[in-house]
């Protein structure tokens, strides 16, 4: 334990953040319970309706939405399950429950990689479809603004399509769907916002970074994707060197046969077909939204009144101490240089700060790009909401504190570490905090924004220390404040084992 503490302190010092006695009086996370839903995998997104003390949670594999009561916040009770009766190949990717009205929005991805999806508006009690609107291709999230007037759906359109006549690849344009909500579901409508070329914007990913995205290609055209070694060039063996499988935007696509039908495509620009909107943060009045694009390492701003894109800014590169080798020896003496590539984004309650959870998604892994930039900051980063200027990040605090708490995923050191996934923001006693799920560490981190230029990780807690890295996989995360007891709670939807974890935030 002495070695663990020593490693933690030295690691924090390397980030310029020393431990202080004030940290010991900070709020602390505590795991209350984990609910096993009975499903195998797929419990992914959680959305809370505070006014009626309930939440909706989606399962992407089962194609269902569950409604849980929060009358007893420490013991959520399942009150309803809706089978969405999706067609073969369709998938629910996200769910949001309206803050006031009795309906949910479910984002449904089409079975075809080039077909538009839809947003189903369903009654929260019966699950009946009340109305629906079209989305773009590949809707990946649905987020409702605090006023309940708008919802935004980021459409990733992430799948690549192979033209077998000339062995060339293409992908559809990413886009944004803006939904106008109403108490009467029949009056709900939507508009599609097309993206523009953002190549050359400072802080976005650039060609010189040599980053790649992994996508599944049905090379054998058998309707299935294999991750087992596959003879792609037909020479009767599995080649050790990369083989040519076609072209993309004039670039030769080379892949490793040992990875089967998982191909790597280069991020050569930031044109609409390579822009992949990921998640959304809204202003308090709903007039403005920020949409993060993970693979592109950037953010666009949207005016919801005019349904227009009003700006963009890049998220840049972080540099801090890290363990970047999977060698069974945990130490934070290497220097990680990485694009942030956040999965989640949120706005502080006071509206001053945008906060990102810098999971990472591109390849190659950190151990293969020691001179940088790698993909994934392993950080929580803070930006000025009005200007987009970077203010500060957590450096290596997350991985170091998780290591000190004895649940660091060493097998992920060479890749993206603990992987902060999604996050939720709230205030406690006038201080801004965010809680972030740690997908690979199977835990949650609590971060103080008392000093936005030096965000501080004040608490980490494991869901289960004995489970292998990423086998619980907290994905969605939500905050609930119980005004009856003055208690704050955090809930996570754990994708890899289809469970729901409940945490309290204890204020000393």
C-alpha positions as CSV (number, residue, x, y, z in Angstrom):
1,X,0.0,0.0,0.0
2,X,2.9,2.3,0.7
3,X,4.1,1.9,-2.9
4,X,0.6,2.7,-4.2
5,X,0.4,5.9,-2.2
6,X,3.9,6.9,-3.2
7,X,3.0,6.3,-6.9
8,X,-0.2,8.4,-6.5
9,X,1.5,11.3,-4.9
10,X,4.4,11.4,-7.3
11,X,2.0,11.1,-10.2
12,X,-0.1,14.0,-9.0
13,X,3.0,16.1,-8.5
14,X,4.0,15.4,-12.1
15,X,0.8,17.1,-13.2
16,X,1.4,20.1,-11.1
17,X,-1.3,19.2,-8.7
18,X,-0.2,18.3,-5.1
19,X,-2.5,16.6,-2.6
20,X,-3.9,19.0,-0.1
21,X,-5.8,18.7,3.1
22,X,-8.8,20.2,1.5
23,X,-9.2,17.1,-0.6
24,X,-10.0,15.1,2.5
25,X,-13.1,17.3,3.2
26,X,-14.4,16.9,-0.4
27,X,-17.5,14.9,-1.1
28,X,-16.9,11.2,-1.6
29,X,-18.5,8.5,-3.7
30,X,-19.8,5.4,-2.2
31,X,-21.2,2.3,-4.0
32,X,-24.7,1.4,-2.6
33,X,-25.7,-1.4,-4.9
34,X,-25.7,-2.9,-8.3
35,X,-28.9,-4.2,-9.9
36,X,-28.5,-7.2,-12.1
37,X,-31.2,-6.8,-14.8
38,X,-31.2,-10.4,-15.9
39,X,-30.1,-9.5,-19.4
40,X,-26.7,-10.5,-20.7
41,X,-25.3,-7.2,-22.2
42,X,-26.5,-4.0,-23.7
43,X,-27.8,-1.9,-20.8
44,X,-26.5,1.4,-22.1
45,X,-28.2,4.8,-21.6
46,X,-30.0,6.1,-18.5
47,X,-32.2,9.2,-18.4
48,X,-33.8,10.6,-15.2
49,X,-37.1,12.5,-14.9
50,X,-36.7,14.1,-11.5
51,X,-40.2,15.6,-11.2
52,X,-41.8,12.1,-11.2
53,X,-38.9,10.4,-9.6
54,X,-38.2,7.8,-12.3
55,X,-35.7,6.9,-15.0
56,X,-35.7,5.3,-18.4
57,X,-32.9,2.9,-19.4
58,X,-32.2,1.3,-22.8
59,X,-30.9,-2.1,-23.8
60,X,-29.4,-2.0,-27.3
61,X,-29.2,-5.8,-27.6
62,X,-32.6,-6.7,-26.3
63,X,-34.3,-3.7,-28.0
64,X,-36.2,-2.7,-24.9
65,X,-36.6,0.3,-22.6
66,X,-37.1,-0.2,-18.9
67,X,-38.8,2.4,-16.5
68,X,-37.6,2.4,-12.9
69,X,-39.1,4.2,-10.0
70,X,-36.9,6.4,-7.8
71,X,-39.4,6.6,-4.9
72,X,-36.6,4.9,-3.0
73,X,-33.5,6.2,-4.7
74,X,-31.2,3.6,-3.1
75,X,-33.4,0.8,-4.3
76,X,-34.8,1.6,-7.8
77,X,-37.8,-0.6,-8.7
78,X,-38.6,-1.8,-12.1
79,X,-42.1,-0.7,-13.0
80,X,-42.3,-1.3,-16.7
81,X,-40.5,-2.9,-19.6
82,X,-41.3,-2.0,-23.2
83,X,-40.3,-4.2,-26.1
84,X,-39.8,-1.9,-29.0
85,X,-40.5,-4.7,-31.5
86,X,-37.7,-3.6,-33.8
87,X,-37.1,-5.1,-37.2
88,X,-34.2,-7.3,-37.9
89,X,-31.0,-5.3,-37.9
90,X,-32.5,-2.2,-36.3
91,X,-31.1,-1.1,-32.9
92,X,-32.0,1.3,-30.2
93,X,-28.9,3.5,-29.5
94,X,-30.2,5.9,-26.9
95,X,-33.2,7.0,-24.8
96,X,-34.3,10.2,-23.1
97,X,-37.3,10.8,-20.9
98,X,-38.9,14.2,-21.1
99,X,-38.3,16.4,-18.0
100,X,-42.0,17.2,-17.7
101,X,-44.2,15.3,-20.1
102,X,-45.1,11.6,-20.0
103,X,-43.1,10.3,-22.9
104,X,-39.7,9.1,-23.9
105,X,-37.7,9.6,-27.1
106,X,-35.9,6.5,-28.4
107,X,-33.2,6.7,-31.1
108,X,-33.5,3.9,-33.6
109,X,-30.8,3.0,-36.0
110,X,-31.8,1.5,-39.3
111,X,-30.6,-1.9,-40.5
112,X,-29.0,-0.4,-43.5
113,X,-25.7,1.6,-43.2
114,X,-27.0,4.2,-45.7
115,X,-30.6,4.6,-44.4
116,X,-31.9,7.3,-42.1
117,X,-33.0,6.3,-38.6
118,X,-35.9,7.6,-36.6
119,X,-36.9,8.9,-33.2
120,X,-39.9,7.2,-31.7
121,X,-41.9,9.1,-29.1
122,X,-43.5,6.6,-26.8
123,X,-45.8,6.8,-23.8
124,X,-43.9,6.4,-20.6
125,X,-46.6,4.2,-19.0
126,X,-47.7,2.0,-21.8
127,X,-44.8,2.1,-24.2
128,X,-47.2,2.9,-27.1
129,X,-45.8,4.8,-30.0
130,X,-47.4,8.3,-30.0
131,X,-45.5,9.7,-33.0
132,X,-42.2,9.6,-34.7
133,X,-39.8,11.7,-36.7
134,X,-36.9,10.9,-39.0
135,X,-33.3,11.4,-38.0
136,X,-30.2,11.3,-40.1
137,X,-28.1,8.2,-40.7
138,X,-26.8,6.4,-37.7
139,X,-28.5,8.3,-34.8
140,X,-26.2,7.7,-31.8
141,X,-27.7,9.7,-28.9
142,X,-30.8,11.7,-28.0
143,X,-30.6,14.6,-25.5
144,X,-33.4,16.9,-24.4
145,X,-32.6,20.4,-23.3
146,X,-33.4,21.5,-19.7
147,X,-36.5,23.4,-20.7
148,X,-38.0,20.4,-22.6
149,X,-38.5,22.4,-25.8
150,X,-35.8,20.8,-27.9
151,X,-33.9,17.5,-28.5
152,X,-30.8,17.0,-30.5
153,X,-29.7,13.8,-32.1
154,X,-26.1,13.4,-33.3
155,X,-26.1,11.2,-36.4
156,X,-22.7,9.5,-36.7
157,X,-23.2,7.7,-40.1
158,X,-20.1,5.8,-39.0
159,X,-20.4,2.8,-41.2
160,X,-18.2,2.4,-44.3
161,X,-19.6,0.8,-47.5
162,X,-17.5,-1.2,-50.0
163,X,-18.0,-0.7,-53.7
164,X,-17.1,-4.2,-54.9
165,X,-16.7,-3.2,-58.6
166,X,-13.6,-1.1,-57.9
167,X,-12.7,-1.9,-54.2
168,X,-13.3,1.6,-53.1
169,X,-14.9,2.7,-49.8
170,X,-17.3,5.5,-48.9
171,X,-19.3,6.7,-45.9
172,X,-22.4,8.8,-45.6
173,X,-22.3,12.4,-44.2
174,X,-22.7,12.9,-40.4
175,X,-25.5,15.2,-39.5
176,X,-27.6,16.7,-36.7
177,X,-31.3,16.3,-36.1
178,X,-33.1,19.0,-34.2
179,X,-36.4,18.0,-32.7
180,X,-39.1,20.5,-31.6
181,X,-40.9,19.1,-28.7
182,X,-44.5,19.7,-27.5
183,X,-46.8,18.4,-24.8
184,X,-48.9,17.0,-27.6
185,X,-46.8,14.3,-29.3
186,X,-48.7,14.8,-32.6
187,X,-47.2,18.3,-32.8
188,X,-43.6,17.2,-32.5
189,X,-41.5,17.9,-35.6
190,X,-37.9,17.8,-36.7
191,X,-35.4,19.4,-39.0
192,X,-32.1,18.1,-40.3
193,X,-28.9,20.2,-40.0
194,X,-26.2,19.4,-42.5
195,X,-22.6,19.6,-41.5
196,X,-19.9,21.6,-43.3
197,X,-16.2,21.1,-44.1
198,X,-14.2,21.7,-40.9
199,X,-10.8,20.8,-42.3
200,X,-8.1,23.2,-41.1
201,X,-9.8,24.2,-37.9
202,X,-7.2,24.5,-35.1
203,X,-7.3,21.7,-32.6
204,X,-9.2,19.2,-34.8
205,X,-7.5,16.0,-35.9
206,X,-5.2,16.5,-38.8
207,X,-3.8,14.3,-41.6
208,X,-0.3,14.6,-40.1
209,X,-1.5,13.0,-36.9
210,X,-1.8,9.7,-38.8
211,X,-4.9,8.6,-36.9
212,X,-7.2,5.7,-38.1
213,X,-10.7,4.6,-37.3
214,X,-11.7,0.9,-37.1
215,X,-14.8,-0.1,-39.0
216,X,-16.4,-3.5,-39.8
217,X,-16.5,-4.5,-43.5
218,X,-18.4,-7.5,-44.7
219,X,-15.5,-8.6,-47.0
220,X,-16.9,-12.1,-47.6
221,X,-20.4,-10.6,-48.3
222,X,-21.9,-13.3,-46.1
223,X,-24.0,-11.0,-43.8
224,X,-21.7,-11.5,-40.8
225,X,-18.5,-9.9,-39.4
226,X,-15.6,-12.0,-38.3
227,X,-12.8,-10.8,-36.0
228,X,-10.9,-14.1,-36.6
229,X,-7.9,-14.1,-38.9
230,X,-9.0,-14.1,-42.6
231,X,-7.3,-14.6,-45.9
232,X,-8.3,-11.3,-47.5
233,X,-6.0,-11.4,-50.6
234,X,-6.7,-15.0,-51.5
235,X,-3.1,-16.2,-51.3
236,X,-4.1,-19.1,-49.1
237,X,-2.4,-17.9,-45.9
238,X,-2.6,-15.3,-43.2
239,X,0.0,-12.7,-44.0
240,X,1.9,-11.0,-41.2
241,X,2.3,-7.8,-43.2
242,X,-0.6,-5.6,-44.1
243,X,-2.4,-6.3,-47.3
244,X,-4.2,-4.0,-49.7
245,X,-8.0,-4.1,-49.7
246,X,-8.9,-1.1,-51.8
247,X,-8.8,2.7,-51.7
248,X,-10.5,5.4,-49.7
249,X,-10.5,9.0,-50.9
250,X,-7.5,8.2,-53.1
251,X,-5.6,6.6,-50.2
252,X,-4.6,2.9,-50.3
253,X,-6.3,1.0,-47.5
254,X,-4.0,-1.6,-45.9
255,X,-5.1,-3.9,-43.1
256,X,-3.9,-6.8,-41.0
257,X,-5.4,-10.2,-41.9
258,X,-5.2,-11.3,-38.3
259,X,-8.0,-8.7,-37.5
260,X,-10.5,-10.4,-39.8
261,X,-13.1,-8.0,-41.2
262,X,-12.2,-5.1,-38.9
263,X,-10.5,-2.5,-41.2
264,X,-8.6,0.7,-40.4
265,X,-9.5,3.8,-42.4
266,X,-7.3,7.0,-42.3
267,X,-8.7,10.3,-41.0
268,X,-7.6,12.3,-43.9
269,X,-9.9,15.4,-43.5
270,X,-12.8,16.8,-41.5
271,X,-15.4,16.9,-44.3
272,X,-19.0,15.9,-43.5
273,X,-18.5,12.3,-44.5
274,X,-15.8,11.9,-41.9
275,X,-17.5,14.1,-39.2
276,X,-19.1,11.8,-36.6
277,X,-21.2,13.8,-34.0
278,X,-21.2,11.9,-30.7
279,X,-23.0,13.7,-27.8
280,X,-24.7,17.0,-26.8
281,X,-24.7,19.6,-24.1
282,X,-27.4,22.3,-23.9
283,X,-27.4,25.7,-22.3
284,X,-29.8,26.2,-19.4
285,X,-32.4,28.0,-21.6
286,X,-32.0,25.6,-24.5
287,X,-31.1,28.3,-26.9
288,X,-27.6,26.9,-27.6
289,X,-26.1,23.4,-27.9
290,X,-22.6,22.0,-28.2
291,X,-22.1,18.8,-30.1
292,X,-18.8,16.9,-29.6
293,X,-17.3,14.9,-32.5
294,X,-15.1,12.3,-30.9
295,X,-13.0,11.0,-33.8
296,X,-12.5,14.5,-35.1
297,X,-11.5,16.0,-31.7
298,X,-13.8,19.0,-32.1
299,X,-17.0,20.7,-31.1
300,X,-19.7,22.5,-33.1
301,X,-22.2,25.0,-31.6
302,X,-25.8,25.1,-32.7
303,X,-28.4,27.9,-32.4
304,X,-31.7,26.0,-31.7
305,X,-33.8,29.0,-32.6
306,X,-32.5,29.2,-36.1
307,X,-31.4,25.5,-36.5
308,X,-28.0,26.6,-37.7
309,X,-24.4,25.9,-36.9
310,X,-22.8,29.0,-35.5
311,X,-19.3,28.0,-34.7
312,X,-16.7,25.3,-34.0
313,X,-13.5,24.8,-32.1
314,X,-10.9,22.1,-31.7
315,X,-10.1,20.3,-28.5
316,X,-6.4,20.1,-29.0
317,X,-3.8,17.8,-27.4
318,X,-3.1,16.9,-23.8
319,X,0.3,16.0,-22.4
320,X,0.9,14.4,-19.0
321,X,2.5,11.4,-17.2
322,X,1.0,8.0,-17.9
323,X,1.6,4.3,-18.0
324,X,1.5,3.4,-21.7
325,X,2.9,-0.2,-21.6
326,X,1.0,-3.3,-20.8
327,X,3.9,-5.0,-19.0
328,X,2.4,-5.9,-15.6
329,X,4.4,-3.0,-14.1
330,X,2.3,-0.1,-13.2
331,X,4.2,3.2,-13.2
332,X,3.4,6.6,-14.5
333,X,6.8,7.7,-15.8
334,X,6.1,7.9,-19.5
335,X,4.8,11.1,-21.2
336,X,1.4,10.7,-23.0
337,X,0.8,13.1,-25.8
338,X,-2.8,12.6,-27.1
339,X,-5.7,14.0,-28.8
340,X,-8.5,14.3,-26.3
341,X,-11.3,12.6,-28.4
342,X,-14.1,12.9,-25.8
343,X,-17.1,10.6,-25.8
344,X,-19.2,12.7,-23.4
345,X,-19.7,16.5,-23.0
346,X,-21.7,18.4,-20.4
347,X,-22.2,22.0,-19.2
348,X,-21.6,23.2,-15.7
349,X,-24.7,24.2,-13.8
350,X,-23.6,27.9,-13.9
351,X,-23.2,27.7,-17.7
352,X,-19.6,28.9,-17.6
353,X,-17.7,25.7,-18.5
354,X,-17.9,22.9,-21.0
355,X,-16.5,19.6,-19.6
356,X,-15.5,16.6,-21.7
357,X,-14.7,13.0,-20.8
358,X,-11.7,12.2,-23.0
359,X,-12.1,8.5,-23.7
360,X,-10.4,8.2,-27.1
361,X,-11.4,6.2,-30.1
362,X,-8.8,6.3,-32.8
363,X,-5.8,4.0,-33.5
364,X,-2.9,3.1,-33.3
365,X,-2.7,2.6,-29.5
366,X,-0.6,4.7,-27.2
367,X,2.2,2.2,-27.0
368,X,2.6,2.4,-30.8
369,X,2.7,6.2,-30.9
370,X,5.0,7.2,-28.1
371,X,5.9,10.4,-29.8
372,X,2.2,11.2,-30.2
373,X,-0.3,12.1,-30.7
374,X,-2.2,9.0,-29.5
375,X,-5.9,8.8,-29.2
376,X,-7.7,9.5,-25.9
377,X,-6.6,12.0,-23.2
378,X,-7.5,9.8,-20.3
379,X,-8.7,13.1,-18.8
380,X,-11.6,15.3,-17.8
381,X,-11.1,18.6,-19.6
382,X,-12.6,22.0,-19.0
383,X,-13.3,24.7,-21.7
384,X,-14.7,28.2,-21.5
385,X,-18.3,27.8,-22.7
386,X,-18.4,31.2,-24.3
387,X,-15.1,31.1,-26.2
388,X,-14.2,27.4,-26.5
389,X,-10.8,28.2,-24.9
390,X,-9.1,25.4,-23.1
391,X,-8.8,26.0,-19.3
392,X,-7.4,22.8,-17.7
393,X,-7.6,19.1,-17.4
394,X,-7.0,16.4,-14.8
395,X,-3.7,15.1,-16.3
396,X,-3.0,11.6,-15.0
397,X,-5.1,12.0,-11.8
398,X,-7.8,9.5,-12.9
399,X,-5.5,6.6,-13.6
400,X,-3.2,7.4,-10.6
401,X,-6.1,7.5,-8.2
402,X,-7.7,4.4,-9.6
403,X,-4.4,2.7,-9.2
404,X,-4.1,3.8,-5.6
405,X,-7.6,2.4,-5.0
406,X,-6.4,-0.9,-6.5
407,X,-8.6,-1.2,-9.5
408,X,-6.5,0.2,-12.4
409,X,-6.9,-1.8,-15.6
410,X,-3.2,-2.5,-16.4
411,X,-4.1,-4.4,-19.5
412,X,-5.4,-1.1,-21.0
413,X,-2.2,0.9,-20.2
414,X,-0.9,0.5,-23.8
415,X,-4.2,1.7,-25.2
416,X,-6.4,4.3,-23.4
417,X,-6.2,3.6,-19.7
418,X,-9.3,3.8,-17.5
419,X,-11.3,5.5,-20.3
420,X,-13.6,8.2,-18.9
421,X,-16.7,7.6,-21.0
422,X,-19.7,9.8,-20.2
423,X,-20.3,12.4,-17.5
424,X,-22.9,14.4,-15.6
425,X,-22.7,17.8,-14.0
426,X,-24.2,19.2,-10.7
427,X,-23.5,21.5,-7.8
428,X,-22.9,20.7,-4.2
429,X,-22.9,23.6,-1.7
430,X,-22.2,26.1,-4.5
431,X,-19.2,24.1,-6.0
432,X,-19.4,22.6,-9.5
433,X,-18.7,18.9,-9.9
434,X,-18.9,16.2,-12.6
435,X,-19.1,12.5,-12.2
436,X,-17.6,10.4,-15.0
437,X,-18.0,6.7,-15.7
438,X,-14.7,4.8,-16.2
439,X,-15.5,2.2,-18.8
440,X,-12.3,0.1,-18.6
441,X,-11.7,0.6,-14.9
442,X,-15.3,-0.5,-14.1
443,X,-15.8,2.5,-11.8
444,X,-16.8,6.2,-11.4
445,X,-14.7,9.3,-10.7
446,X,-15.9,12.5,-9.0
447,X,-14.2,15.7,-10.1
448,X,-14.3,19.1,-8.5
449,X,-14.3,22.3,-10.7
450,X,-13.7,24.6,-7.8
451,X,-10.7,25.7,-9.8
452,X,-11.6,25.3,-13.4
453,X,-8.0,25.6,-14.5
454,X,-7.0,22.8,-12.2
455,X,-9.9,20.3,-12.1
456,X,-9.4,17.9,-9.2
457,X,-10.3,14.2,-8.9
458,X,-11.6,14.0,-5.3
459,X,-13.0,10.5,-5.3
460,X,-13.0,7.2,-7.3
461,X,-14.9,4.1,-6.6
462,X,-15.0,0.6,-8.2
463,X,-18.2,-1.2,-9.1
464,X,-16.4,-4.5,-8.6
465,X,-12.6,-4.7,-8.3
466,X,-12.5,-8.4,-9.1
467,X,-14.0,-8.1,-12.6
468,X,-11.6,-7.9,-15.6
469,X,-11.0,-4.6,-17.3
470,X,-14.1,-3.4,-19.2
471,X,-16.3,-6.4,-18.3
472,X,-18.8,-4.2,-16.5
473,X,-18.4,-1.1,-18.7
474,X,-20.3,1.8,-17.3
475,X,-21.7,3.7,-20.3
476,X,-24.6,6.0,-19.5
477,X,-24.5,8.1,-16.3
478,X,-27.0,10.3,-14.5
479,X,-27.3,12.5,-11.4
480,X,-30.3,12.6,-9.1
481,X,-30.8,15.0,-6.2
482,X,-33.3,13.9,-3.6
483,X,-34.7,17.1,-2.1
484,X,-36.5,15.1,0.5
485,X,-33.3,13.9,2.1
486,X,-30.8,16.4,0.7
487,X,-28.8,13.5,-0.8
488,X,-27.1,13.3,-4.2
489,X,-27.0,10.1,-6.2
490,X,-25.2,8.8,-9.3
491,X,-26.5,6.0,-11.5
492,X,-24.6,4.2,-14.2
493,X,-25.9,1.9,-17.0
494,X,-23.3,-0.8,-17.3
495,X,-23.2,-2.1,-20.8
496,X,-21.1,-5.2,-20.6
497,X,-23.0,-7.0,-18.0
498,X,-26.4,-5.3,-18.3
499,X,-26.5,-3.9,-14.8
500,X,-27.3,-0.6,-13.0
501,X,-25.1,0.7,-10.3
502,X,-26.2,3.2,-7.6
503,X,-23.8,5.5,-5.8
504,X,-24.3,8.1,-3.1
505,X,-22.2,11.3,-2.8
506,X,-21.4,11.7,0.9
507,X,-20.6,15.3,2.0
508,X,-18.4,15.5,5.1
